[in-house]
Amino acid sequence: MATRPKKWARSNRGRWAIFVILAVLLTAIAVGIALHLPVRPRSVGAPLVTRKPAAPIPSQRAVDLGSYGVTITDHTGRIHVLTIHPVAILQGDGPWKSLLPLQGQLDARIANPFMAFPDLAGITSSTSARAALEQQIQRNIAPLLNGAESGWKIIGIELHPVLRPPPPEIQGKANGAQ
């Protein structure tokens, strides 16, 4: 029985020897492969960020569109003069041309909705009535302004309404007709 433990010890040592030889060979192969691979140096810092140049911020321009007036009669029968002073707010960039050649067309596109507006008396007191007229005028003049001023787009209309008593000659005619 003494021989048996010796065989058991020999085979155990043989296995360890094989594992060590295999480990050394695999390590040698891995080191050889690593040494033959091409190495490219890389910067360790932050990656380069290419930024696009900032787009120019479009500027805004307020364009005076004239003054338009009409006489109205309130619910008590008194005559008043309603005047609006529309200002177009344009946004964009590019060359600016004069709107003087378009003034006749602008007058028609502003005066027609102004005269036909159903609640003229409410324009000075009601923000919703004023906003409705502003939108209507903007829709009417937007195609004309956008076509005339390339690079500029209309973004809003501001009305500046004023309600005043009529001048004496109109007031005298109204009193004489009664």
C-alpha positions as CSV (number, residue, x, y, z in Angstrom):
1,M,0.0,0.0,0.0
2,A,2.9,2.2,0.2
3,T,3.3,2.5,-3.5
4,R,-0.1,3.8,-4.0
5,P,0.4,7.1,-2.2
6,K,3.5,7.7,-4.3
7,K,1.6,7.4,-7.6
8,W,-1.1,9.7,-6.3
9,A,1.6,12.3,-5.4
10,R,3.4,12.0,-8.7
11,S,0.2,12.6,-10.8
12,N,-0.7,15.6,-8.6
13,R,2.7,17.1,-9.3
14,G,2.4,16.4,-13.0
15,R,-0.9,18.2,-13.2
16,W,0.6,21.3,-11.6
17,A,3.6,21.2,-13.9
18,I,1.3,21.1,-17.0
19,F,-0.8,24.0,-15.7
20,V,2.3,26.1,-15.0
21,I,3.7,25.4,-18.4
22,L,0.4,26.2,-20.1
23,A,0.1,29.4,-18.1
24,V,3.6,30.5,-19.1
25,L,3.0,29.7,-22.8
26,L,-0.3,31.6,-22.8
27,T,1.3,34.6,-21.1
28,A,4.1,34.5,-23.7
29,I,1.6,34.4,-26.6
30,A,-0.4,37.3,-25.1
31,V,2.7,39.4,-24.6
32,G,3.9,38.6,-28.1
33,I,0.6,39.7,-29.6
34,A,0.5,42.8,-27.6
35,L,4.0,43.8,-28.7
36,H,3.2,43.3,-32.4
37,L,-0.1,45.3,-32.4
38,P,0.3,48.9,-33.7
39,V,0.0,51.5,-31.1
40,R,-1.5,54.9,-31.9
41,P,-0.9,57.7,-29.4
42,R,-4.1,59.4,-28.2
43,S,-4.6,62.6,-26.3
44,V,-6.1,62.0,-22.9
45,G,-7.6,65.5,-22.6
46,A,-11.2,66.4,-23.4
47,P,-12.4,65.7,-27.0
48,L,-12.3,68.6,-29.4
49,V,-15.7,70.2,-29.8
50,T,-16.4,71.9,-33.0
51,R,-18.9,74.6,-32.5
52,K,-21.0,76.1,-35.2
53,P,-20.9,79.8,-35.4
54,A,-23.8,81.3,-33.6
55,A,-26.7,82.3,-35.8
56,P,-27.2,86.0,-35.9
57,I,-30.0,87.1,-33.6
58,P,-32.8,88.5,-35.7
59,S,-33.5,92.1,-34.9
60,Q,-37.0,93.6,-34.5
61,R,-38.2,96.7,-36.2
62,A,-41.3,98.8,-35.5
63,V,-42.8,100.2,-38.7
64,D,-45.3,103.1,-38.5
65,L,-48.2,102.3,-40.8
66,G,-50.0,105.6,-40.7
67,S,-53.1,106.9,-39.0
68,Y,-56.7,106.0,-39.8
69,G,-59.8,107.6,-38.4
70,V,-63.6,107.2,-38.5
71,T,-66.5,108.9,-36.7
72,I,-68.7,106.6,-34.6
73,T,-71.9,107.1,-32.6
74,D,-72.0,105.6,-29.2
75,H,-75.1,104.0,-27.5
76,T,-76.2,107.4,-26.2
77,G,-76.2,109.0,-29.7
78,R,-73.1,111.1,-29.2
79,I,-70.5,111.3,-32.0
80,H,-66.9,110.5,-31.4
81,V,-63.8,110.3,-33.6
82,L,-61.9,107.0,-33.3
83,T,-58.4,107.1,-34.6
84,I,-56.0,104.2,-34.7
85,H,-52.3,104.3,-35.3
86,P,-51.1,100.8,-36.3
87,V,-47.5,99.9,-35.9
88,A,-46.2,96.7,-37.5
89,I,-43.6,94.7,-35.5
90,L,-41.2,93.0,-38.0
91,Q,-38.4,90.5,-37.1
92,G,-35.5,89.5,-39.3
93,D,-32.4,90.7,-40.9
94,G,-31.4,91.9,-44.3
95,P,-31.6,95.2,-46.1
96,W,-34.6,97.4,-45.4
97,K,-36.4,99.2,-48.1
98,S,-38.9,102.0,-47.8
99,L,-42.6,101.1,-47.7
100,L,-43.6,104.3,-49.4
101,P,-44.3,102.6,-52.8
102,L,-46.7,100.2,-51.0
103,Q,-48.5,102.9,-49.0
104,G,-51.6,102.8,-51.2
105,Q,-52.0,99.1,-50.9
106,L,-51.3,99.2,-47.2
107,D,-53.9,101.9,-46.7
108,A,-56.5,99.7,-48.4
109,R,-55.6,96.6,-46.5
110,I,-55.7,98.4,-43.2
111,A,-58.7,100.8,-43.8
112,N,-61.1,98.2,-45.1
113,P,-61.0,95.9,-42.1
114,F,-61.0,98.9,-39.8
115,M,-64.1,100.4,-41.3
116,A,-65.9,97.1,-41.5
117,F,-65.0,96.0,-38.0
118,P,-68.3,95.3,-36.1
119,D,-67.2,96.6,-32.7
120,L,-65.4,99.9,-33.4
121,A,-66.7,101.5,-30.2
122,G,-65.2,98.7,-28.1
123,I,-61.6,99.0,-29.5
124,T,-60.6,101.5,-26.9
125,S,-62.1,99.7,-23.9
126,S,-62.0,96.0,-24.8
127,T,-58.6,94.2,-25.2
128,S,-60.3,91.3,-27.0
129,A,-61.9,93.6,-29.6
130,R,-58.5,95.4,-30.1
131,A,-56.7,92.0,-30.4
132,A,-59.3,90.8,-33.0
133,L,-58.7,93.9,-35.1
134,E,-54.9,93.6,-34.8
135,Q,-55.1,90.0,-36.0
136,Q,-57.3,90.9,-38.9
137,I,-55.1,93.7,-40.0
138,Q,-52.0,91.5,-39.6
139,R,-53.5,88.8,-41.8
140,N,-54.4,91.3,-44.5
141,I,-51.0,93.0,-44.7
142,A,-48.7,90.0,-43.9
143,P,-48.5,88.8,-47.6
144,L,-47.8,92.3,-48.8
145,L,-45.0,93.0,-46.3
146,N,-43.4,89.6,-46.5
147,G,-43.2,89.9,-50.3
148,A,-41.8,93.5,-50.2
149,E,-39.2,93.0,-47.5
150,S,-37.3,89.8,-48.0
151,G,-35.6,88.6,-44.8
152,W,-38.3,90.3,-42.6
153,K,-41.4,88.7,-41.2
154,I,-44.3,90.4,-39.5
155,I,-44.8,89.1,-36.0
156,G,-47.4,91.4,-34.7
157,I,-49.5,94.6,-35.0
158,E,-49.9,97.1,-32.2
159,L,-52.9,99.4,-32.5
160,H,-52.9,102.7,-30.6
161,P,-56.5,103.7,-30.6
162,V,-57.7,107.2,-29.4
163,L,-61.4,108.2,-28.9
164,R,-62.0,111.9,-29.0
165,P,-64.9,114.3,-29.3
166,P,-65.4,115.4,-32.9
167,P,-64.0,118.8,-34.2
168,P,-66.5,121.7,-33.9
169,E,-67.4,121.6,-37.7
170,I,-68.5,118.0,-37.5
171,Q,-70.3,118.5,-34.2
172,G,-72.1,121.6,-35.7
173,K,-73.2,119.6,-38.7
174,A,-74.5,116.8,-36.5
175,N,-76.5,119.3,-34.3
176,G,-77.8,121.2,-37.4
177,A,-79.1,117.9,-38.9
178,Q,-81.1,117.1,-35.8
